[in-house]
């Protein structure tokens, strides 16, 4: 195991491509297989001998701080603030006075496993490098920094590539020495942001890469949140069903794994919970309701005779009786960009209400604290705190 015992977790961002789910919850706290994304990050670090973690927080920082303090009492965690989200490099600069020697840097909003951290540390410690960057193959390289390398040495990371095929991408796991802070000081902002990847060119020494196959997942938008959760469920559970001791599942309900049902959930008679579904804590599912490949967050309520497929419900969302969200494929606009033919049912954000007999078409979203009236057909976006009547 490496002698490096410090890490910085970059967890200050909002997750704009996951709106409206991130209205009250930052992306690192979104649930994957009933665990916040950032938990996977912390566990991968601790499993590799990291004893001290500096977490850079910003958007909804209280949610991250409260959770990590409670869940990791035996790990030394320091929180530093990035008051304005001015780029990943600017975020790392906030930790300048909080770390000593060589250290790991990871994105707090990606799923990574301990193998990625281990291989990145090994590559760094066995080469004469100023830094090591984990790289991976991706079918959407335009969403990540494309890595330009020659025989394992990185010459550049292009954040906005024109060509989109045949490239490796930045997987968001790094090892640096303190020279990275001087490099960041010499890095010019791009559109008002200091990007960590732009500092690569200013490091005093070679930058090595390590190719990681598997163990890296990015729930970067709503349909990827669903697919990542489904993948993690299958990897961890196979076809198993996990039901918390305090949950109440009626004897006539049907559960098809992999499925997780959290604490104090109530699943009614005749309900069907199909594979790829996660019910967090205190979720109510009414009689004869069918839920498939969906994420239902804490304190959500789903009435009787409802159908939810390929959907995500935020905390405290209410789905009344006979609501239909049949799922399927749709064209979706996220953060001003059109994505075609994506598998996504509906997104119902925190404390929103969908009235009885309403229909939620594929790809639609209902904003936080919005209200959809009885019998309404939603095809598009309902803004937060608005009311749509029949």
For each residue, the residues with C-beta under 8 A, 3 or more apart:
1: 48 49
2: 48 49 121 122 124 125
3: 125
4: 49 50 101 102 103 104 121 124 125 175
5: 49 50 51 52
6: 50 51 52 53 54 99 100 101 102 103 104
7: 45 50 52 53 54 103 104 105 106
8: 53 54 55 56 92 95 98 99 103 104 105 106
9: 38 41 42 45 53 54 55 56 105 106 107 108
10: 13 56 88 91 92 105 106 107 108 196
11: 26 28 38 55 56 57 64 108 109
12: 56 57 58 59 61 81 82 85 91
13: 10 26 27 58 59 85 109
14: 22 26 27 59 60 85
15: 18 19 21 22 26 27 30 109
16: 19 22 335
17: 220 221 334 335
18: 15 21 22 27 30 219 220 221 222 225
19: 15 16 22 23 334 335
20: 23 314 347 349 365 366 367 368 384
21: 15 18 25 30 222 225 312 314 347 349 350
22: 14 15 16 18 19 25 26 27 30 59
23: 19 20 314 349 350 367 368 384
24: 60 63 314 315 350 368
25: 21 22 29 30 60 63 314 315 350
26: 11 13 14 15 22 29 30 59 60 61 63 64 109
27: 13 14 15 18 22 30 37 109 219
28: 11 36 37 38 41 64 108 109
29: 25 26 36 37 38 60 63 64 67
30: 15 18 21 22 25 26 27 36 37 219 225
31: 34 35 36 37 229 278 280 295 297
32: 35 36 37 40 111 219 225 228 229 232
33: 229 232 233 236 260 278
34: 31 260 262 278 279 280
35: 31 32 39 40
36: 28 29 30 31 32 39 67
37: 27 28 29 30 31 32 40 41 108 109 110 111 219
38: 9 11 28 29 41 42 64 67 68 108 109
39: 35 36 42 43 71
40: 32 35 37 43 44 111 112 113
41: 9 28 37 38 44 45 106 107 108 110 111 112
42: 9 38 39 45 46 53 68 71 72 75
43: 39 40 46 47 114
44: 40 41 47 48 106 112 113 114 116 117
45: 7 9 41 42 48 50 53 104 106 117
46: 42 43 50 72 75
47: 43 44 114 117
48: 1 2 44 45 104 114 117 118 121
49: 1 2 4 5
50: 4 5 6 7 45 46 53 104 117
51: 5 6 75 76
52: 5 6 7 75 76 77 78
53: 6 7 8 9 42 45 50 75 76 77 78
54: 6 7 8 9 77 78 79 80 95 98 99
55: 8 9 11 64 65 68 77 78 79 80 108
56: 8 9 10 11 12 79 80 81 82 91 92 94 95
57: 11 12 61 64 65 79 80 81 82
58: 12 13 61 81 82 83 84 85 91
59: 12 13 14 22 26 85
60: 14 24 25 26 29 63 64
61: 12 26 57 58 64 65 79 81
62: 65 66
63: 24 25 26 29 60 66 67
64: 11 26 28 29 38 55 57 60 61 67 68 79 108
65: 55 57 61 62 68 69 79
66: 62 63 69 70
67: 29 36 38 63 64 70 71
68: 38 42 55 64 65 71 72 77
69: 65 66 72 73 77
70: 66 67 73
71: 39 42 67 68
72: 42 46 68 69 75 77
73: 69 70
74:
75: 42 46 51 52 53 72
76: 51 52 53
77: 52 53 54 55 68 69 72
78: 52 53 54 55 98
79: 54 55 56 57 61 64 65
80: 54 55 56 57 94 95 98
81: 12 56 57 58 61 94
82: 12 56 57 58 85 86 90 91 94
83: 58
84: 58
85: 12 13 14 58 59 82 91
86: 82 90 91 189 192 193 194
87: 90 91 189 190 192 193 194 195 196
88: 10 91 92 107 194 195 196 197
89: 92 93 184 187 193 194 195 196 197 198 199
90: 82 86 87 93 94 184 193 194
91: 10 12 56 58 82 85 86 87 88 94 95 196
92: 8 10 56 88 89 95 96 105 180 181 184 196
93: 89 90 96 181 184 185 194
94: 56 80 81 82 90 91
95: 8 54 56 80 91 92 98 99
96: 92 93 99 181
97:
98: 8 54 78 80 95
99: 6 8 54 95 96 103 178
100: 6 103 178
101: 4 6 177 178
102: 4 6 124 175 176 177 178
103: 4 6 7 8 99 100 175 176
104: 4 6 7 8 45 48 50 117 120 121 173 174 175
105: 7 8 9 10 92 173 174 175 176 196
106: 7 8 9 10 41 44 45 110 112 117 172 173 174
107: 9 10 41 88 110 172 173
108: 9 10 11 28 37 38 41 55 64
109: 11 13 15 26 27 28 37 38 218 219
110: 37 41 106 107 171 172 216 217 218 219
111: 32 37 40 41 216 217 218 219 228 232
112: 40 41 44 106 116 117 171 172 173 215 216
113: 40 44 116 117 215 216
114: 43 44 47 48 117 118
115: 118 119 212 214 215
116: 44 112 113 119 120 134 171 173 212 215 216
117: 44 45 47 48 50 104 106 112 113 114 120 121 173
118: 48 114 115 121 122
119: 115 116 122 123 134 210 212
120: 104 116 117 123 124 132 133 134 173 174 175 210 212
121: 2 4 48 104 117 118 124 125 175
122: 2 118 119 125 126 210
123: 119 120 126 127 129 132 175 208 209 210
124: 2 4 102 120 121 127 129 131 132 175 208
125: 2 3 4 121 122
126: 122 123
127: 123 124 132 206 208
128: 205 206
129: 123 124 132 205 206 207 208
130: 176 177 179 180 203 204 205 206 207
131: 124 174 175 176 177 180 200 203 205 207 208
132: 120 123 124 127 129 174 175 207 208 209 210
133: 120 147 154 157 170 171 173 174 200 207 208 209 210
134: 116 119 120 170 171 172 173 174 209 210 212 216
135: 147 149 168 169 170 171 209 210 211 212
136: 168 169 171 211 212 213 216
137: 168 169 213
138: 141 143 144 168 169
139:
140: 143 144 164
141: 138 144 146 161 164 165 167 169
142: 160 161 164
143: 138 140 218 220
144: 138 140 141 169 170 218
145: 157 158 159 169 170 197
146: 141 157 158 159 161 167 168 169 170
147: 133 135 154 156 157 167 168 169 170 209
148: 154 155 156 157 158 167
149: 135 152 153 154 155 168 209
150: 153 155
151:
152: 149 208 209
153: 149 150 206 207 208 209
154: 133 147 148 149 157 200 207 208 209
155: 148 149 150
156: 147 148 200 201
157: 133 145 146 147 148 154 170 197 198 200
158: 145 146 148 161
159: 145 146 190 195 197 198
160: 142
161: 141 142 146 158 164 167
162:
163: 166 167
164: 140 141 142 161 167
165: 141
166: 163
167: 141 146 147 148 161 163 164
168: 135 136 137 138 146 147 149 209 211
169: 135 136 137 138 141 144 145 146 147
170: 133 134 135 144 145 146 147 157 197
171: 110 112 116 133 134 135 136 212 216
172: 106 107 110 112 134 216 218
173: 104 105 106 107 112 116 117 120 133 134 212 216
174: 104 105 106 120 131 132 133 134 196
175: 4 102 103 104 105 120 121 123 124 131 132
176: 102 103 105 130 131 179 180
177: 101 102 130 131 180
178: 99 100 101 102 181 182
179: 130 176 182 183 203 204 205
180: 92 130 131 176 177 183 184 199 203
181: 92 93 96 178 184 185
182: 178 179 185 186 202 204
183: 179 180 186 187 199 200 202 203 204
184: 89 90 92 93 180 181 187 194 196 199 202
185: 93 181 182
186: 182 183 199 202
187: 89 183 184 194 195 198 199 202
188: 198
189: 86 87 192 193 194
190: 87 159 193 194 195 198
191:
192: 86 87 189
193: 86 87 89 90 189 190
194: 86 87 88 89 90 93 184 187 189 190 198 199
195: 87 88 89 159 187 190 198 199
196: 10 87 88 89 91 92 105 174 184 199
197: 88 89 145 157 159 170 200
198: 89 157 159 187 188 190 194 195 201 202
199: 89 180 183 184 186 187 194 195 196 202 203
200: 131 133 154 156 157 183 197 203 207
201: 156 198
202: 182 183 184 186 187 198 199
203: 130 131 179 180 183 199 200 207
204: 130 179 182 183
205: 128 129 130 131 179
206: 127 128 129 130 153
207: 129 130 131 132 133 153 154 200 203
208: 123 124 127 129 131 132 133 152 153 154
209: 123 132 133 134 135 147 149 152 153 154 168
210: 119 120 122 123 132 133 134 135
211: 135 136 168
212: 115 116 119 120 134 135 136 171 173 215 216
213: 136 137
214: 115
215: 112 113 115 116 212
216: 110 111 112 113 116 134 136 171 172 173 212
217: 110 111 228 231 232
218: 109 110 111 143 144 172 224 228
219: 18 27 30 32 37 109 110 111 224 225 228 229
220: 17 18 143 224
221: 17 18 224 225 334 339
222: 18 21 225 226 312 332 334 344 347 365
223: 226 227 310 332 339 342 343 344
224: 218 219 220 221 227 228
225: 18 21 30 32 219 221 222 228 229 295 312
226: 222 223 229 230 276 293 294 295 310 312 343 344
227: 223 224 230 231 343
228: 32 111 217 218 219 224 225 231 232
229: 31 32 33 219 225 226 232 233 276 278 295
230: 226 227 233 234 275 276 293
231: 217 227 228 234 235
232: 32 33 111 217 228 229 235 236
233: 33 229 230 236 237 258 259 260 275 276 278
234: 230 231 237 238 258 276
235: 231 232
236: 33 232 233 258
237: 233 234 240 241 242 257 258 259 260
238: 234 257 258
239: 257 258 275
240: 237 257 258
241: 237 255 256 257 258 259 261
242: 237 259 260 261
243: 247 249 255 261
244: 247 261 262 263 264 265 281
245:
246: 263 264
247: 243 244 261 262 263 264 265 266 267
248: 265 266 267
249: 243 253 255 261 265 267
250: 253 267 268 269 270 271
251: 269
252: 269 270
253: 249 250 267 268 269 270 271 272 273
254: 271 272 273
255: 241 243 249 259 261 267 273
256: 241 259 272 273 274 275
257: 237 238 239 240 241 275
258: 233 234 236 237 238 239 240 241 275 276
259: 233 237 241 242 255 256 273 274 275 276 277 278 279
260: 33 34 233 237 242 277 278 279
261: 241 242 243 244 247 249 255 265 267 273 279 283
262: 34 244 247 265 278 279 280 281 282 283 298
263: 244 246 247 281 282
264: 244 246 247 281 282
265: 244 247 248 249 261 262 279 281 282 283 284 285
266: 247 248 283 284 285
267: 247 248 249 250 253 255 261 271 273 279 285
268: 250 253 271 284 285 286 287 288 289 304
269: 250 251 252 253 287 288
270: 250 252 253 287 288
271: 250 253 254 267 268 285 286 287 288 289 290 291
272: 253 254 256 289 290 291 292
273: 253 254 255 256 259 261 267 277 279 285 291
274: 256 259 277 290 291 292 293
275: 230 233 239 256 257 258 259 292 293
276: 226 229 230 233 234 258 259 292 293 294
277: 259 260 273 274 291 292 293 294 295 296
278: 31 33 34 229 233 259 260 262 294 295 296
279: 34 259 260 261 262 265 267 273 283 285 291 296
280: 31 34 262 283 295 296 297 298 300 315
281: 244 262 263 264 265 298 299
282: 262 263 264 265 298 299
283: 261 262 265 266 279 280 296 297 298 299 300 301 302
284: 265 266 268 300 301 302
285: 265 266 267 268 271 273 279 289 291 296 302
286: 268 271 289 302 303 304 305 306 321
287: 268 269 270 271 304 305
288: 268 269 270 271 304 305
289: 268 271 272 285 286 302 303 304 305 306 307 308
290: 271 272 274 306 307 308 309
291: 271 272 273 274 277 279 285 294 296 302 308 309
292: 272 274 275 276 277 308 309 310 327
293: 226 230 274 275 276 277 309 310 327
294: 226 276 277 278 291 308 309 310 311 312 313 345
295: 31 225 226 229 277 278 280 311 312 313
296: 277 278 279 280 283 285 291 300 302 308 313
297: 31 280 283 300 312 313 314 315 316 317 350
298: 262 280 281 282 283 315 316
299: 281 282 283 315 316
300: 280 283 284 296 297 313 314 315 316 317 318 319
301: 283 284 317 318 319
302: 283 284 285 286 289 291 296 306 308 313 319
303: 286 289 306 319 320 321 322 323 356
304: 268 286 287 288 289 321 322
305: 286 287 288 289 321 322
306: 286 289 290 302 303 319 320 321 322 323 324 325
307: 289 290 323 324 325 326
308: 289 290 291 292 294 296 302 311 313 319 323 325 327 345 346
309: 290 291 292 293 294 325 326 327 328 345
310: 223 226 292 293 294 327 328 343 344 345 362
311: 294 295 308 325 327 345 346 347 348 360
312: 21 222 225 226 294 295 297 346 347 348
313: 294 295 296 297 300 302 308 317 319 348
314: 20 21 23 24 25 297 300 317 347 348 349 350 351 352 368
315: 24 25 280 297 298 299 300 350 351
316: 297 298 299 300 350 351
317: 297 300 301 313 314 348 349 350 351 352 353 354
318: 300 301 351 352 353 354
319: 300 301 302 303 306 308 313 323 325 348 354
320: 303 306 323 353 354 355 356 358 374
321: 286 303 304 305 306 356 357
322: 303 304 305 306 356 357
323: 303 306 307 308 319 320 354 355 356 357 358 359 360
324: 306 307 358 359 360
325: 306 307 308 309 311 319 345 346 359 360
326: 307 309 345 362
327: 292 293 308 309 310 311 343 344 345 362
328: 309 310 343 345 362
329: 341 342 343 344 362
330: 341 342 344 361 362 363
331: 338 339 340 341 342 363
332: 222 223 338 339 342 344 363
333: 336 337 338 339 381
334: 17 19 221 222 337 339
335: 16 17 19
336: 333
337: 333 334
338: 331 332 333
339: 221 223 331 332 333 334 342
340: 331
341: 329 330 331
342: 223 329 330 331 332 339 363
343: 223 226 227 310 327 328 329
344: 222 223 226 310 327 329 330 332 347 362 363
345: 294 308 309 310 311 325 326 327 328 360 362 363
346: 308 311 312 325 360 361 362 363 364 365 366 378
347: 20 21 222 311 312 314 344 364 365 366
348: 311 312 313 314 317 319 352 354 360 365 366
349: 20 21 23 314 317 352 365 366 367 368 369 370 384
350: 21 23 24 25 297 314 315 316 317 368 369
351: 314 315 316 317 318 368 369
352: 314 317 318 348 349 366 367 368 369 370 371 372 382
353: 317 318 320 370 371 372
354: 317 318 319 320 323 348 358 360 366 372 378
355: 320 323 358 371 372 373 374 375 376
356: 303 320 321 322 323 374 375
357: 321 322 323 374 375
358: 320 323 324 354 355 372 373 374 375 376 377 378
359: 323 324 325 376 377 378
360: 311 323 324 325 345 346 348 354 364 366 378
361: 330 346 364 377 378 379
362: 310 326 327 328 329 330 344 345 346
363: 330 331 332 342 344 345 346
364: 346 347 360 361 378 379 380 381 382
365: 20 222 346 347 348 349 381 382
366: 20 346 347 348 349 352 354 360 370 372 378 382
367: 20 23 349 352 370 381 382 383 384 385 386
368: 20 23 24 314 349 350 351 352 384 385
369: 349 350 351 352 384 385
370: 349 352 353 366 367 382 383 384 385 386 387 388
371: 352 353 355 386 387 388
372: 352 353 354 355 358 366 376 378 382 388
373: 355 358 376 387 388 389 390
374: 320 355 356 357 358 390
375: 355 356 357 358 390
376: 355 358 359 372 373 388 389 390
377: 358 359 361
378: 346 354 358 359 360 361 364 366 372 382 388
379: 361 364
380: 364
381: 333 364 365 367
382: 352 364 365 366 367 370 372 378 386 388
383: 367 370 386
384: 20 23 349 367 368 369 370
385: 367 368 369 370
386: 367 370 371 382 383
387: 370 371 373
388: 370 371 372 373 376 378 382
389: 373 376
390: 373 374 375 376
